[in-house]
Amino acid sequence: FHEAAHFMLTSIKSRLIAAVLALALCLAIGGAIGWGSLSYSSKKIDTIIADRVEPLKQLSTVSALYGVNIVDTAWKTRTGQIDWKEATERVEAAKTGIHKNWSDYTATYLTPKEKELAAQSASAMHEADQAVDLLQSILDRHDQTALEAFTNKDMYAAIDPVSAKISALVDLQIDVAQQEGAAAHAVAGGMVLAMFGIGALALLAIVYSVWTVV
């Protein structure tokens, strides 16, 4: 009788230990999955901000400096709203801002498609920069006739292609950000399902422990 009772107690003890170990393993795996999910989501958010949101700002700035600041300066100078000196300073500031923001943008991670569009944009910007240099030369000479000819023909022919290429890059940033977000959601959904599975196993371990004692 004593041997049977001892065997039963030993068996119950072994089952309890096994159940507790299984429960601890489930909790450890669940914790690891939770940490992994949070870490992945955090990295995705950082990637979207660094490689998509910031570039959107930089590209928008480049486009505005070409399409608004330089164009606006040329027209205001032509119509006498600003003088030649102020116009020169504005154009110089715009050039500085353009190349700083473009340099910052190209330092981020670029997808293969993005590299292709960036190369096309850089080519268009090279043509536009030549037109801007011409504008600066006109401003330095205070040449009203040349300025009128520039605003009527050369300016838009050089700057409009840049605006179109930058717009394509902006659209790409949005598309890639959406893809990154969708990937993050998919991983998060998988992690949630895994957590439910681990929770179910943990519940079974608890039920097994109660059954063993009873």
Contacts in CASP RR format, 6 or more apart in sequence:
PFRMAT RR
TARGET T0000
AUTHOR 0000-0000-0000
METHOD contacts of the structure
MODEL  1
FHEAAHFMLTSIKSRLIAAVLALALCLAIGGAIGWGSLSYSSKKIDTIIA
DRVEPLKQLSTVSALYGVNIVDTAWKTRTGQIDWKEATERVEAAKTGIHK
NWSDYTATYLTPKEKELAAQSASAMHEADQAVDLLQSILDRHDQTALEAF
TNKDMYAAIDPVSAKISALVDLQIDVAQQEGAAAHAVAGGMVLAMFGIGA
LALLAIVYSVWTVV
12 212 0 8 1.000
12 213 0 8 1.000
15 208 0 8 1.000
15 209 0 8 1.000
15 212 0 8 1.000
16 209 0 8 1.000
16 212 0 8 1.000
16 213 0 8 1.000
19 205 0 8 1.000
19 206 0 8 1.000
19 208 0 8 1.000
19 209 0 8 1.000
19 212 0 8 1.000
20 205 0 8 1.000
20 209 0 8 1.000
22 201 0 8 1.000
22 205 0 8 1.000
22 208 0 8 1.000
23 202 0 8 1.000
23 205 0 8 1.000
23 206 0 8 1.000
23 209 0 8 1.000
26 198 0 8 1.000
26 199 0 8 1.000
26 201 0 8 1.000
26 202 0 8 1.000
26 205 0 8 1.000
27 202 0 8 1.000
29 198 0 8 1.000
30 194 0 8 1.000
30 195 0 8 1.000
30 198 0 8 1.000
30 199 0 8 1.000
33 191 0 8 1.000
33 194 0 8 1.000
33 195 0 8 1.000
33 198 0 8 1.000
34 191 0 8 1.000
34 195 0 8 1.000
36 191 0 8 1.000
37 187 0 8 1.000
37 188 0 8 1.000
37 191 0 8 1.000
40 184 0 8 1.000
40 187 0 8 1.000
41 184 0 8 1.000
41 187 0 8 1.000
41 188 0 8 1.000
44 180 0 8 1.000
44 181 0 8 1.000
44 183 0 8 1.000
44 184 0 8 1.000
45 184 0 8 1.000
47 109 0 8 1.000
47 180 0 8 1.000
48 177 0 8 1.000
48 180 0 8 1.000
48 181 0 8 1.000
50 108 0 8 1.000
50 109 0 8 1.000
51 108 0 8 1.000
51 109 0 8 1.000
51 176 0 8 1.000
52 173 0 8 1.000
52 174 0 8 1.000
52 176 0 8 1.000
52 177 0 8 1.000
52 180 0 8 1.000
53 177 0 8 1.000
54 104 0 8 1.000
54 108 0 8 1.000
55 105 0 8 1.000
55 108 0 8 1.000
55 169 0 8 1.000
55 173 0 8 1.000
56 170 0 8 1.000
56 173 0 8 1.000
56 174 0 8 1.000
58 101 0 8 1.000
58 102 0 8 1.000
58 104 0 8 1.000
58 105 0 8 1.000
59 101 0 8 1.000
59 105 0 8 1.000
59 166 0 8 1.000
59 169 0 8 1.000
59 170 0 8 1.000
59 173 0 8 1.000
60 170 0 8 1.000
61 97 0 8 1.000
61 101 0 8 1.000
62 97 0 8 1.000
62 98 0 8 1.000
62 101 0 8 1.000
62 102 0 8 1.000
62 105 0 8 1.000
62 125 0 8 1.000
62 162 0 8 1.000
62 166 0 8 1.000
63 162 0 8 1.000
63 163 0 8 1.000
63 166 0 8 1.000
63 167 0 8 1.000
63 170 0 8 1.000
65 94 0 8 1.000
65 97 0 8 1.000
65 98 0 8 1.000
65 101 0 8 1.000
66 94 0 8 1.000
66 98 0 8 1.000
66 125 0 8 1.000
66 128 0 8 1.000
66 159 0 8 1.000
66 162 0 8 1.000
66 163 0 8 1.000
66 166 0 8 1.000
67 159 0 8 1.000
67 162 0 8 1.000
67 163 0 8 1.000
69 90 0 8 1.000
69 93 0 8 1.000
69 94 0 8 1.000
70 90 0 8 1.000
70 91 0 8 1.000
70 94 0 8 1.000
70 132 0 8 1.000
70 135 0 8 1.000
70 155 0 8 1.000
70 159 0 8 1.000
71 155 0 8 1.000
71 156 0 8 1.000
71 159 0 8 1.000
73 82 0 8 1.000
73 87 0 8 1.000
73 90 0 8 1.000
73 91 0 8 1.000
73 94 0 8 1.000
74 87 0 8 1.000
74 135 0 8 1.000
74 147 0 8 1.000
74 150 0 8 1.000
74 151 0 8 1.000
74 155 0 8 1.000
75 151 0 8 1.000
76 82 0 8 1.000
76 87 0 8 1.000
77 83 0 8 1.000
77 84 0 8 1.000
77 87 0 8 1.000
77 139 0 8 1.000
77 147 0 8 1.000
78 144 0 8 1.000
78 147 0 8 1.000
78 148 0 8 1.000
78 151 0 8 1.000
82 90 0 8 1.000
84 139 0 8 1.000
84 142 0 8 1.000
87 139 0 8 1.000
88 136 0 8 1.000
88 139 0 8 1.000
88 140 0 8 1.000
91 132 0 8 1.000
91 135 0 8 1.000
91 136 0 8 1.000
91 139 0 8 1.000
92 136 0 8 1.000
94 132 0 8 1.000
95 129 0 8 1.000
95 132 0 8 1.000
98 125 0 8 1.000
102 122 0 8 1.000
102 125 0 8 1.000
105 118 0 8 1.000
106 118 0 8 1.000
110 118 0 8 1.000
111 172 0 8 1.000
111 176 0 8 1.000
113 172 0 8 1.000
114 169 0 8 1.000
114 172 0 8 1.000
114 176 0 8 1.000
117 165 0 8 1.000
117 168 0 8 1.000
117 169 0 8 1.000
117 172 0 8 1.000
118 169 0 8 1.000
120 165 0 8 1.000
121 162 0 8 1.000
121 165 0 8 1.000
121 166 0 8 1.000
121 168 0 8 1.000
121 169 0 8 1.000
124 161 0 8 1.000
124 162 0 8 1.000
124 164 0 8 1.000
124 165 0 8 1.000
125 162 0 8 1.000
127 158 0 8 1.000
127 161 0 8 1.000
127 162 0 8 1.000
128 158 0 8 1.000
128 159 0 8 1.000
128 161 0 8 1.000
128 162 0 8 1.000
130 158 0 8 1.000
131 150 0 8 1.000
131 154 0 8 1.000
131 155 0 8 1.000
131 157 0 8 1.000
131 158 0 8 1.000
131 159 0 8 1.000
132 158 0 8 1.000
134 150 0 8 1.000
134 154 0 8 1.000
135 147 0 8 1.000
135 150 0 8 1.000
135 155 0 8 1.000
138 146 0 8 1.000
138 147 0 8 1.000
138 150 0 8 1.000
139 147 0 8 1.000
END
